[in-house]
């Protein structure tokens, strides 16, 4: 008789407190790195005009576009779908619906400040800066050897967000787009998960 072994995840499943703690700690670390870089670096951030209604709406619209592209990629690219499901299960499964607010705000603010605010500006706000900062953003989402499709997609999203900062000169656009993308995608994934649980009973 052949014994079947269930494949264990490359990173352990976390509790709700561990996920929220990790998000908070990561956000604090990224903000500290951004602040230190700004203090010692010889560059300036993009403006952060949060009163600009046009660019606020542009950020919201871009968030919807990225979410739609992500959904299309999820349906068409099997390797990405498996990679995204694993990542989302580890991160989202332990969280309650109200926790998704933090899932949008903490990464949206800290990651954008570091990658599109500090790194993009420090590297020269050109094509090389877009590529390097986006690759670093993608690598931040790496959580195991099977996660390369998720890293590739995060890198592409990073490039879209970087160009939105370059074209508008306003860091508000990628921040809002990032927050909206996280909120919508995480909400729909949680709703899908709850439907799956209901169908079992």
Backbone as ProteinMPNN parsed JSONL, in Angstrom:
{"seq_chain_A": "XXXXXXXXXXXXXXXXXXXXXXXXXXXXXXXXXXXXXXXXXXXXXXXXXXXXXXXXXXXXXXXXXXXXXXXXXXXXXXXXXXXXXXXXXXXXXXXXXXXXXXXXXXXXXXXXXXXXXXXXXXXXXXXXXXXXXXXXXXXXXXXXXXXXXXXXXXXXXXXXXXXXXXXXXXXXXXXXXXXXXXXXXXXXXXXXXXXXXXXXX", "coords_chain_A": {"N_chain_A": [[0.843, -1.185, 0.0], [0.596, 2.173, -0.921], [1.592, 5.018, 0.695], [0.13, 8.15, 0.851], [1.403, 11.391, 0.861], [0.565, 14.486, 2.137], [1.217, 17.557, 0.654], [3.107, 19.887, 2.323], [2.758, 23.362, 3.157], [5.157, 25.87, 2.12], [5.593, 27.991, 3.796], [4.471, 28.392, 7.116], [0.969, 28.176, 8.041], [-0.709, 30.992, 9.38], [-1.958, 32.606, 12.377], [-4.754, 34.849, 13.019], [-3.895, 37.028, 14.625], [-1.142, 36.84, 14.224], [-0.926, 37.391, 11.463], [-1.973, 40.036, 11.328], [-0.147, 41.26, 13.046], [2.244, 40.839, 11.628], [1.7, 42.35, 9.322], [1.495, 44.912, 10.442], [4.073, 45.206, 11.582], [5.686, 44.988, 9.284], [4.81, 47.246, 7.868], [5.666, 49.293, 9.608], [8.455, 48.9, 9.566], [8.998, 49.394, 6.818], [8.206, 52.071, 6.668], [10.062, 53.237, 8.405], [12.464, 52.698, 7.037], [11.949, 54.229, 4.758], [11.795, 56.822, 5.89], [14.398, 57.112, 6.978], [15.897, 56.933, 4.625], [14.983, 59.225, 3.302], [15.956, 61.155, 5.031], [18.761, 60.921, 4.853], [19.202, 60.859, 2.138], [19.717, 62.526, -1.047], [17.391, 63.709, -2.413], [13.995, 64.413, -3.442], [10.591, 63.772, -2.487], [7.718, 62.807, -4.508], [4.922, 65.033, -4.837], [2.234, 65.032, -2.425], [-0.647, 65.418, -2.786], [-3.425, 65.354, -1.263], [-5.802, 66.637, -1.433], [-6.516, 66.93, -3.999], [-9.032, 66.34, -6.008], [-9.416, 65.281, -8.559], [-7.152, 63.66, -9.035], [-7.409, 61.924, -6.945], [-9.713, 60.528, -7.717], [-8.636, 59.456, -10.029], [-6.79, 57.673, -8.926], [-8.566, 55.893, -7.672], [-9.918, 54.909, -9.934], [-7.738, 53.712, -11.273], [-7.147, 51.726, -9.441], [-9.397, 50.055, -9.749], [-8.968, 49.266, -12.398], [-6.51, 47.833, -12.206], [-7.365, 45.79, -10.509], [-9.24, 44.527, -12.172], [-7.545, 43.667, -14.26], [-5.961, 41.926, -12.795], [-7.86, 40.002, -12.085], [-8.436, 38.991, -14.632], [-5.935, 37.946, -15.338], [-5.763, 36.018, -13.367], [-7.745, 34.24, -14.189], [-6.781, 33.392, -16.684], [-4.116, 32.533, -16.48], [-2.802, 29.768, -15.291], [-0.67, 29.053, -13.546], [-0.258, 31.425, -12.152], [-2.742, 31.644, -10.892], [-2.699, 29.45, -9.089], [-0.518, 30.203, -7.522], [-1.407, 32.689, -6.51], [-3.691, 31.856, -5.088], [-2.525, 30.326, -3.06], [-0.945, 32.251, -1.736], [-2.939, 34.104, -0.954], [-4.532, 32.5, 0.655], [-2.837, 31.971, 2.81], [-2.459, 34.578, 3.795], [-5.046, 35.831, 3.887], [-7.017, 34.022, 4.817], [-7.015, 33.669, 7.713], [-8.032, 36.116, 8.532], [-10.622, 38.366, 9.691], [-13.519, 39.983, 8.235], [-13.561, 42.858, 8.883], [-10.829, 43.256, 9.25], [-9.771, 43.588, 6.771], [-9.695, 46.232, 6.159], [-7.311, 47.173, 7.287], [-5.589, 45.662, 5.758], [-5.7, 46.939, 3.369], [-4.956, 49.628, 3.969], [-2.435, 49.639, 5.481], [-0.299, 48.272, 3.861], [-0.756, 49.764, 1.536], [-0.106, 52.433, 2.164], [2.532, 52.318, 3.37], [4.135, 50.734, 1.586], [3.87, 52.119, -0.827], [4.953, 54.607, -0.15], [7.623, 53.863, 0.268], [8.463, 52.372, -2.123], [7.376, 53.715, -4.461], [7.546, 56.316, -3.654], [10.083, 56.964, -2.177], [12.126, 55.149, -3.323], [11.753, 55.222, -6.15], [12.151, 57.947, -6.675], [14.75, 58.299, -5.622], [16.289, 56.747, -7.317], [16.218, 58.093, -9.668], [13.861, 58.548, -11.12], [13.327, 57.48, -13.686], [13.2, 55.139, -16.507], [14.857, 52.992, -15.679], [14.694, 53.318, -12.909], [11.981, 52.788, -12.538], [11.873, 50.058, -13.277], [13.71, 48.809, -11.454], [12.681, 49.548, -8.892], [10.169, 48.389, -9.086], [10.79, 45.681, -9.395], [11.903, 45.189, -6.877], [9.634, 45.627, -5.34], [8.075, 43.511, -6.277], [9.602, 41.306, -5.379], [9.276, 41.605, -2.663], [6.869, 40.35, -2.269], [7.43, 37.715, -2.399], [7.143, 34.444, -1.232], [7.952, 31.82, -1.24], [9.333, 29.068, -3.157], [7.542, 28.345, -5.127], [6.206, 30.601, -5.756], [6.829, 32.337, -7.809], [5.157, 33.195, -10.054], [3.376, 34.95, -8.795], [5.121, 36.887, -7.88], [6.027, 37.917, -10.326], [3.637, 39.036, -11.303], [3.143, 40.955, -9.281], [5.346, 42.594, -9.725], [4.736, 43.655, -12.244], [2.408, 45.073, -11.601], [3.62, 46.873, -9.871], [5.089, 48.373, -11.735], [3.028, 49.626, -13.15], [1.936, 51.196, -11.093], [4.171, 52.766, -10.526], [4.492, 54.245, -12.911], [2.132, 55.664, -12.787], [2.657, 57.408, -10.723], [4.805, 58.831, -11.82], [3.625, 60.036, -14.094], [1.619, 61.66, -13.043], [2.837, 63.011, -10.978], [2.038, 62.898, -8.41], [1.912, 61.282, -5.406], [-0.338, 60.369, -4.254], [-1.952, 59.053, -6.12], [-0.872, 56.357, -6.801], [-0.989, 55.385, -4.141], [-3.747, 55.413, -3.419], [-4.72, 53.755, -5.479], [-3.42, 51.342, -4.863], [-4.489, 50.769, -2.311], [-7.244, 50.514, -2.938], [-7.161, 48.358, -4.746], [-6.212, 46.281, -3.068], [-8.325, 46.2, -1.197], [-10.629, 45.532, -2.776], [-9.912, 43.084, -4.104], [-9.264, 41.43, -1.914], [-11.678, 41.406, -0.523], [-13.452, 40.158, -2.353], [-12.192, 37.667, -2.514], [-12.484, 36.736, 0.121], [-15.277, 36.579, 0.246], [-15.733, 34.589, -1.658], [-14.453, 32.475, -0.372], [-16.091, 32.181, 1.911], [-18.468, 31.373, 0.674], [-17.628, 28.91, -0.319], [-17.272, 27.529, 2.076], [-19.917, 27.477, 3.056], [-21.121, 25.879, 1.127], [-20.162, 23.416, 1.775], [-21.644, 22.549, 3.851]], "CA_chain_A": [[0.0, 0.0, 0.0], [1.4, 3.386, -1.054], [1.115, 6.085, 1.579], [0.13, 9.461, 0.198], [1.82, 12.472, 1.747], [0.039, 15.807, 1.781], [2.286, 18.544, 0.509], [3.044, 20.939, 3.336], [3.103, 24.689, 2.622], [6.541, 26.265, 2.358], [5.569, 28.819, 4.992], [3.372, 27.869, 7.929], [-0.237, 28.969, 8.129], [-0.605, 31.898, 10.51], [-3.195, 32.995, 13.044], [-5.192, 36.221, 12.727], [-3.007, 37.946, 15.331], [0.168, 36.794, 13.571], [-1.027, 38.095, 10.175], [-2.098, 41.466, 11.611], [1.139, 41.693, 13.607], [3.226, 40.873, 10.541], [1.369, 43.508, 8.485], [1.867, 46.117, 11.182], [5.539, 45.264, 11.697], [6.22, 45.274, 7.95], [4.507, 48.648, 7.561], [6.546, 50.135, 10.427], [9.821, 48.756, 9.036], [9.07, 50.095, 5.533], [8.134, 53.506, 6.936], [11.35, 53.639, 8.989], [13.436, 52.698, 5.934], [11.628, 55.388, 3.921], [12.17, 58.039, 6.619], [15.868, 57.168, 7.045], [16.362, 57.231, 3.266], [14.686, 60.634, 3.034], [16.826, 61.982, 5.873], [20.154, 60.878, 4.392], [19.283, 60.917, 0.68], [19.704, 63.836, -1.691], [16.295, 63.695, -3.383], [12.72, 64.826, -2.833], [9.437, 62.932, -2.815], [6.629, 63.38, -5.289], [3.958, 65.699, -3.971], [1.194, 64.154, -1.914], [-1.759, 66.357, -2.739], [-4.611, 64.546, -0.981], [-6.997, 67.444, -1.674], [-6.759, 66.966, -5.44], [-10.135, 65.407, -6.246], [-9.216, 64.624, -9.857], [-6.16, 62.592, -8.924], [-7.996, 60.941, -6.036], [-10.571, 59.7, -8.565], [-7.743, 58.723, -10.918], [-6.283, 56.558, -8.126], [-9.659, 54.923, -7.517], [-10.101, 54.263, -11.237], [-6.586, 52.84, -11.534], [-7.334, 50.563, -8.572], [-10.365, 49.169, -10.407], [-8.325, 48.706, -13.598], [-5.544, 46.824, -11.766], [-8.142, 44.661, -9.993], [-9.798, 43.824, -13.33], [-6.436, 42.973, -14.923], [-5.574, 40.829, -11.914], [-8.884, 38.967, -12.251], [-8.241, 38.38, -15.946], [-4.716, 37.146, -15.231], [-6.122, 34.887, -12.509], [-8.536, 33.282, -14.982], [-6.087, 32.905, -17.878], [-2.769, 32.013, -16.207], [-2.978, 28.752, -14.251], [0.41, 29.126, -12.552], [-0.537, 32.585, -11.301], [-3.913, 31.328, -10.072], [-2.246, 28.595, -7.982], [0.361, 31.011, -6.69], [-2.237, 33.679, -5.82], [-4.537, 31.153, -4.121], [-1.689, 29.959, -1.91], [-0.589, 33.488, -1.026], [-4.136, 34.678, -0.35], [-4.981, 31.618, 1.726], [-1.962, 32.196, 3.965], [-2.633, 35.934, 4.327], [-6.428, 36.256, 4.096], [-7.902, 33.054, 5.479], [-7.194, 33.892, 9.149], [-8.541, 37.451, 8.844], [-12.046, 38.673, 9.666], [-13.814, 41.014, 7.225], [-13.085, 44.207, 9.252], [-9.37, 43.313, 9.159], [-9.382, 43.936, 5.403], [-9.408, 47.672, 6.152], [-5.862, 47.302, 7.527], [-4.892, 45.031, 4.634], [-5.599, 47.967, 2.336], [-4.277, 50.854, 4.406], [-1.034, 49.493, 5.907], [0.609, 48.12, 2.718], [-0.966, 50.841, 0.567], [0.641, 53.623, 2.573], [3.968, 52.083, 3.616], [4.812, 50.242, 0.382], [3.925, 53.194, -1.831], [5.918, 55.611, 0.296], [8.982, 53.364, 0.051], [8.813, 51.974, -3.49], [7.065, 54.749, -5.447], [7.962, 57.612, -3.139], [11.524, 57.077, -1.94], [13.01, 54.419, -4.234], [11.602, 55.74, -7.515], [12.804, 59.26, -6.723], [16.185, 58.162, -5.344], [16.943, 56.105, -8.466], [16.245, 58.998, -10.811], [12.535, 58.716, -11.74], [13.377, 57.133, -15.112], [12.824, 53.749, -16.793], [15.626, 52.11, -14.791], [14.109, 53.455, -11.574], [10.702, 52.066, -12.576], [12.136, 48.614, -13.314], [14.359, 48.363, -10.217], [11.749, 49.688, -7.759], [9.086, 47.421, -9.285], [11.346, 44.357, -9.081], [11.999, 45.117, -5.405], [8.257, 45.49, -4.881], [7.671, 42.137, -6.58], [10.338, 40.391, -4.503], [8.669, 41.716, -1.338], [5.724, 39.44, -2.231], [7.914, 36.339, -2.555], [6.974, 33.691, 0.014], [8.314, 30.418, -1.449], [9.858, 28.792, -4.5], [6.44, 28.198, -6.086], [5.494, 31.866, -5.804], [7.363, 33.242, -8.83], [4.142, 33.903, -10.856], [2.841, 36.058, -7.997], [6.166, 37.916, -7.889], [5.993, 38.539, -11.657], [2.468, 39.907, -11.39], [3.358, 42.098, -8.384], [6.313, 43.469, -10.399], [3.988, 44.361, -13.3], [1.566, 46.057, -10.898], [4.547, 47.898, -9.405], [5.414, 49.249, -12.862], [1.839, 50.447, -13.404], [1.861, 52.187, -10.022], [5.298, 53.688, -10.683], [4.191, 55.173, -14.004], [1.061, 56.576, -12.36], [3.324, 58.457, -9.937], [5.604, 59.654, -12.734], [2.778, 60.804, -15.011], [0.822, 62.66, -12.324], [3.658, 63.72, -10.012], [1.312, 62.881, -7.136], [1.998, 59.971, -4.769], [-1.689, 59.973, -3.867], [-2.545, 58.171, -7.129], [-0.559, 54.95, -6.528], [-1.439, 54.993, -2.797], [-5.178, 55.109, -3.491], [-4.874, 52.585, -6.356], [-2.956, 50.179, -4.106], [-5.483, 50.503, -1.261], [-8.478, 50.047, -3.584], [-6.886, 47.019, -5.277], [-6.178, 45.342, -1.938], [-9.657, 46.071, -0.619], [-11.562, 44.817, -3.656], [-9.489, 41.701, -4.338], [-9.35, 40.664, -0.671], [-13.097, 41.242, -0.202], [-14.025, 39.126, -3.217], [-11.623, 36.372, -2.147], [-13.129, 36.32, 1.367], [-16.649, 36.185, -0.076], [-15.632, 33.292, -2.331], [-14.108, 31.494, 0.656], [-17.28, 31.952, 2.731], [-19.4, 30.577, -0.128], [-17.107, 27.549, -0.346], [-17.556, 26.913, 3.383], [-21.35, 27.231, 3.142], [-21.47, 24.778, 0.238], [-19.748, 22.152, 2.395], [-22.61, 22.167, 4.886]], "C_chain_A": [[0.888, 1.249, 0.0], [0.796, 4.47, -0.175], [1.235, 7.418, 0.871], [0.475, 10.524, 1.231], [1.223, 13.772, 1.246], [1.185, 16.794, 1.732], [2.096, 19.673, 1.511], [3.386, 22.283, 2.709], [4.528, 25.06, 2.984], [6.657, 27.246, 3.52], [4.359, 28.376, 5.807], [2.146, 28.782, 7.876], [-0.225, 29.756, 9.434], [-1.969, 32.12, 11.156], [-3.541, 34.432, 12.65], [-4.251, 37.238, 13.363], [-1.633, 37.997, 14.671], [0.148, 37.547, 12.24], [-1.104, 39.605, 10.402], [-0.797, 42.028, 12.173], [2.204, 41.823, 12.543], [2.977, 42.064, 9.62], [1.802, 44.802, 9.159], [3.368, 46.294, 11.273], [6.177, 45.613, 10.36], [6.005, 46.737, 7.579], [5.439, 49.586, 8.331], [7.979, 50.098, 9.907], [9.977, 49.533, 7.734], [9.027, 51.612, 5.728], [9.438, 54.029, 7.524], [12.419, 53.715, 7.907], [13.22, 53.914, 5.042], [12.076, 56.684, 4.591], [13.689, 58.208, 6.684], [16.439, 57.532, 5.678], [16.142, 58.692, 2.909], [15.627, 61.555, 3.805], [18.243, 62.063, 5.31], [20.299, 61.032, 2.876], [19.2, 62.332, 0.152], [18.649, 63.843, -2.802], [15.025, 64.131, -2.669], [11.605, 63.891, -3.309], [8.551, 63.612, -3.85], [5.7, 64.1, -4.313], [2.904, 64.684, -3.512], [-0.034, 65.014, -1.678], [-3.063, 65.591, -2.541], [-5.912, 65.344, -1.142], [-7.359, 67.523, -3.155], [-7.798, 65.906, -5.797], [-9.949, 64.632, -7.548], [-8.262, 63.442, -9.731], [-6.568, 61.538, -7.9], [-8.878, 59.974, -6.833], [-9.745, 58.882, -9.548], [-7.166, 57.502, -10.196], [-7.328, 55.477, -7.939], [-9.87, 54.164, -8.821], [-8.981, 53.299, -11.565], [-6.667, 51.579, -10.671], [-8.296, 49.56, -9.171], [-9.76, 48.506, -11.64], [-7.348, 47.588, -13.212], [-6.267, 45.585, -11.254], [-8.721, 43.839, -11.145], [-8.713, 43.044, -14.068], [-5.967, 41.766, -14.104], [-6.561, 39.671, -12.027], [-8.745, 38.24, -13.569], [-7.018, 37.471, -15.942], [-4.979, 35.885, -14.424], [-6.86, 33.809, -13.303], [-7.728, 32.634, -16.094], [-4.747, 32.219, -17.603], [-2.845, 31.073, -15.001], [-1.925, 28.849, -13.153], [0.197, 30.306, -11.605], [-1.712, 32.303, -10.374], [-3.515, 30.479, -8.86], [-1.396, 29.389, -6.992], [-0.439, 32.017, -5.864], [-3.109, 33.02, -4.761], [-3.749, 30.795, -2.869], [-1.376, 31.195, -1.07], [-1.797, 34.049, -0.28], [-4.666, 33.807, 0.789], [-4.142, 31.834, 2.991], [-2.262, 33.546, 4.623], [-4.081, 36.22, 4.735], [-7.285, 35.307, 4.924], [-8.079, 33.32, 6.969], [-7.907, 35.2, 9.493], [-10.066, 37.51, 8.829], [-12.273, 39.811, 8.666], [-13.35, 42.416, 7.632], [-11.564, 44.367, 9.15], [-8.896, 43.747, 7.769], [-9.121, 45.431, 5.262], [-7.902, 47.892, 6.315], [-5.058, 46.715, 6.386], [-4.765, 46.0, 3.461], [-4.71, 49.12, 2.757], [-2.794, 50.668, 4.71], [-0.076, 49.279, 4.735], [0.481, 49.281, 1.725], [-0.162, 52.08, 0.898], [2.144, 53.363, 2.659], [4.715, 51.65, 2.353], [4.919, 51.328, -0.68], [4.914, 54.279, -1.435], [7.343, 55.147, 0.014], [9.301, 53.162, -1.425], [8.54, 53.055, -4.534], [7.476, 56.127, -4.958], [9.467, 57.728, -3.067], [12.352, 56.444, -3.056], [12.958, 54.968, -5.66], [12.307, 57.082, -7.67], [14.316, 59.138, -6.574], [16.947, 57.589, -6.537], [16.876, 56.936, -9.742], [14.949, 59.193, -11.552], [12.559, 58.489, -13.248], [13.002, 55.667, -15.289], [13.559, 52.766, -15.893], [15.054, 52.132, -13.383], [12.785, 52.701, -11.483], [10.934, 50.561, -12.477], [12.694, 48.116, -11.976], [13.395, 48.434, -9.038], [10.611, 48.675, -7.862], [9.551, 45.995, -9.008], [11.454, 44.166, -7.573], [10.619, 44.934, -4.787], [7.755, 44.068, -5.113], [8.312, 41.139, -5.64], [9.794, 40.444, -3.077], [7.518, 40.729, -1.17], [6.133, 37.976, -2.421], [7.804, 35.606, -1.222], [7.29, 32.204, -0.145], [8.683, 30.174, -2.892], [8.766, 28.632, -5.561], [5.72, 29.521, -6.347], [5.979, 32.815, -6.893], [6.285, 33.884, -9.71], [3.545, 35.098, -10.108], [3.83, 37.223, -7.95], [6.171, 38.662, -9.223], [4.815, 39.508, -11.758], [2.624, 41.133, -10.499], [4.344, 43.088, -9.0], [5.624, 44.295, -11.479], [3.09, 45.435, -12.683], [2.433, 47.204, -10.381], [4.912, 48.879, -10.511], [4.242, 50.169, -13.203], [1.737, 51.555, -12.361], [2.976, 53.221, -10.135], [5.011, 54.71, -11.782], [3.061, 56.127, -13.636], [1.63, 57.715, -11.519], [4.109, 59.399, -10.841], [4.731, 60.573, -13.585], [2.004, 61.902, -14.299], [1.673, 63.522, -11.394], [3.048, 63.738, -8.626], [1.312, 61.461, -6.574], [0.626, 59.467, -4.317], [-2.265, 58.946, -4.838], [-2.172, 56.705, -6.885], [-0.994, 54.485, -5.137], [-2.906, 54.572, -2.836], [-5.417, 53.865, -4.347], [-4.502, 51.302, -5.619], [-3.991, 49.786, -3.043], [-6.757, 49.908, -1.852], [-8.293, 48.625, -4.106], [-6.894, 45.98, -4.167], [-7.569, 45.122, -1.356], [-10.577, 45.217, -1.483], [-11.18, 43.352, -3.793], [-9.618, 40.858, -3.069], [-10.817, 40.425, -0.285], [-13.719, 40.131, -1.046], [-13.476, 37.745, -2.885], [-12.272, 35.84, -0.872], [-14.567, 35.872, 1.111], [-16.681, 34.825, -0.762], [-15.341, 32.192, -1.312], [-15.318, 31.163, 1.525], [-18.323, 31.131, 1.979], [-18.956, 29.115, -0.19], [-17.409, 26.823, 0.959], [-19.043, 26.576, 3.519], [-21.76, 26.028, 2.292], [-21.084, 23.411, 0.812], [-20.775, 21.641, 3.389], [-24.029, 22.188, 4.355]], "O_chain_A": [[1.808, 1.371, 0.809], [-0.385, 4.794, -0.301], [2.295, 7.774, 0.358], [-0.084, 10.554, 2.327], [1.359, 14.119, 0.072], [2.012, 16.862, 2.641], [1.055, 20.328, 1.539], [4.226, 22.341, 1.811], [5.052, 24.631, 4.013], [7.706, 27.326, 4.16], [3.327, 28.022, 5.236], [2.263, 29.993, 7.69], [0.216, 29.251, 10.467], [-3.005, 31.852, 10.548], [-2.739, 35.134, 12.035], [-3.851, 38.204, 12.713], [-1.028, 39.064, 14.567], [1.097, 38.264, 11.92], [-0.39, 40.369, 9.753], [-0.389, 43.135, 11.822], [2.976, 42.782, 12.536], [3.923, 42.718, 9.183], [2.4, 45.675, 8.53], [3.885, 47.392, 11.068], [7.096, 46.43, 10.297], [6.901, 47.389, 7.044], [5.942, 50.561, 7.771], [8.64, 51.133, 9.816], [10.962, 50.248, 7.55], [9.729, 52.351, 5.037], [9.876, 55.13, 7.19], [13.191, 54.673, 7.857], [14.18, 54.557, 4.617], [12.667, 57.547, 3.943], [14.207, 59.304, 6.473], [17.358, 58.346, 5.582], [16.999, 59.325, 2.292], [16.043, 62.598, 3.303], [18.852, 63.133, 5.289], [21.393, 61.305, 2.383], [18.678, 63.227, 0.817], [18.978, 63.966, -3.981], [14.986, 64.209, -1.441], [11.678, 63.306, -4.39], [8.619, 64.825, -4.047], [5.694, 63.812, -3.116], [2.715, 63.633, -4.125], [-0.412, 65.3, -0.542], [-3.73, 65.221, -3.508], [-7.001, 64.788, -1.002], [-8.378, 68.107, -3.523], [-7.481, 64.72, -5.879], [-10.291, 63.451, -7.623], [-8.527, 62.359, -10.252], [-6.126, 60.392, -7.976], [-8.804, 58.759, -6.651], [-10.101, 57.748, -9.869], [-7.065, 56.424, -10.781], [-7.025, 54.288, -8.035], [-9.987, 52.939, -8.825], [-9.222, 52.203, -12.071], [-6.3, 50.493, -11.119], [-8.056, 48.354, -9.116], [-10.006, 47.328, -11.9], [-7.358, 46.519, -13.821], [-5.845, 44.461, -11.523], [-8.699, 42.609, -11.107], [-8.928, 41.897, -14.459], [-5.621, 40.722, -14.657], [-6.163, 38.507, -12.06], [-8.912, 37.022, -13.635], [-7.057, 36.363, -16.476], [-4.477, 34.81, -14.756], [-6.627, 32.615, -13.111], [-7.946, 31.468, -16.423], [-4.294, 31.407, -18.41], [-2.939, 31.512, -13.855], [-2.244, 28.741, -11.969], [0.442, 30.198, -10.404], [-1.684, 32.678, -9.202], [-3.942, 30.754, -7.739], [-1.547, 29.256, -5.778], [-0.19, 32.185, -4.67], [-3.259, 33.552, -3.66], [-4.244, 30.942, -1.751], [-1.524, 31.183, 0.152], [-1.692, 34.425, 0.888], [-5.189, 34.325, 1.776], [-4.675, 31.874, 4.1], [-2.313, 33.649, 5.849], [-4.324, 36.784, 5.802], [-8.178, 35.744, 5.649], [-9.2, 33.209, 7.465], [-8.344, 35.378, 10.63], [-10.72, 36.803, 8.061], [-11.334, 40.516, 8.296], [-12.786, 43.12, 6.794], [-11.066, 45.481, 8.982], [-7.769, 44.215, 7.605], [-8.409, 45.855, 4.351], [-7.294, 48.681, 5.592], [-3.972, 47.201, 6.073], [-3.838, 45.896, 2.659], [-3.826, 49.544, 2.013], [-1.971, 51.457, 4.245], [0.888, 50.034, 4.61], [1.472, 49.727, 1.146], [0.404, 52.71, 0.005], [2.938, 54.108, 2.084], [5.809, 52.145, 2.082], [5.942, 51.444, -1.355], [5.631, 54.811, -2.283], [8.179, 55.936, -0.428], [10.283, 53.705, -1.932], [9.377, 53.294, -5.403], [7.728, 57.019, -5.768], [10.069, 58.503, -3.81], [13.183, 57.114, -3.668], [13.994, 55.156, -6.298], [12.98, 57.326, -8.672], [15.075, 59.783, -7.298], [18.117, 57.91, -6.741], [17.41, 56.537, -10.777], [14.918, 59.936, -12.532], [11.9, 59.205, -14.001], [12.541, 55.021, -14.348], [12.96, 51.812, -15.398], [14.94, 51.091, -12.737], [12.5, 52.054, -10.475], [10.278, 49.874, -11.694], [12.212, 47.124, -11.429], [13.298, 47.482, -8.263], [10.14, 48.161, -6.847], [8.801, 45.192, -8.454], [11.129, 43.098, -7.055], [10.453, 44.18, -3.828], [7.091, 43.489, -4.254], [7.646, 40.226, -5.153], [9.842, 39.446, -2.358], [7.22, 40.313, -0.05], [5.279, 37.104, -2.584], [8.305, 36.081, -0.203], [6.934, 31.405, 0.722], [8.376, 30.991, -3.76], [9.033, 28.768, -6.755], [4.732, 29.554, -7.08], [5.586, 33.982, -6.908], [6.462, 35.038, -10.1], [3.245, 36.129, -10.71], [3.436, 38.389, -7.977], [6.303, 39.886, -9.256], [4.957, 40.637, -12.228], [2.276, 42.239, -10.911], [4.196, 44.296, -8.817], [5.889, 45.489, -11.619], [3.021, 46.56, -13.177], [2.033, 48.367, -10.443], [5.033, 50.079, -10.264], [4.437, 51.346, -13.507], [1.483, 52.711, -12.697], [2.762, 54.405, -9.875], [5.258, 55.902, -11.604], [3.026, 57.263, -14.108], [1.151, 58.847, -11.589], [4.084, 60.615, -10.654], [5.055, 61.745, -13.776], [1.756, 62.961, -14.876], [1.281, 64.638, -11.054], [3.481, 64.5, -7.761], [0.775, 60.544, -7.196], [0.454, 58.281, -4.033], [-2.998, 58.052, -4.416], [-3.07, 55.871, -6.77], [-1.335, 53.315, -4.962], [-3.263, 53.502, -2.344], [-6.226, 53.012, -3.983], [-5.194, 50.291, -5.738], [-4.323, 48.61, -2.899], [-7.287, 48.923, -1.338], [-9.17, 47.779, -3.928], [-7.508, 44.921, -4.305], [-7.949, 43.99, -1.056], [-11.224, 44.293, -0.99], [-12.023, 42.472, -3.621], [-10.034, 39.701, -3.135], [-11.156, 39.356, 0.225], [-14.426, 39.269, -0.525], [-14.204, 36.755, -2.963], [-12.577, 34.652, -0.775], [-15.024, 34.891, 1.698], [-17.554, 34.004, -0.482], [-15.915, 31.106, -1.383], [-15.55, 29.997, 1.843], [-18.991, 30.286, 2.573], [-19.777, 28.201, -0.126], [-17.76, 25.643, 0.952], [-19.394, 25.515, 4.035], [-22.635, 25.254, 2.68], [-21.609, 22.381, 0.391], [-20.788, 20.459, 3.733], [-24.969, 21.892, 5.094]]}, "name": "protein", "num_of_chains": 1, "seq": "XXXXXXXXXXXXXXXXXXXXXXXXXXXXXXXXXXXXXXXXXXXXXXXXXXXXXXXXXXXXXXXXXXXXXXXXXXXXXXXXXXXXXXXXXXXXXXXXXXXXXXXXXXXXXXXXXXXXXXXXXXXXXXXXXXXXXXXXXXXXXXXXXXXXXXXXXXXXXXXXXXXXXXXXXXXXXXXXXXXXXXXXXXXXXXXXXXXXXXXXX"}
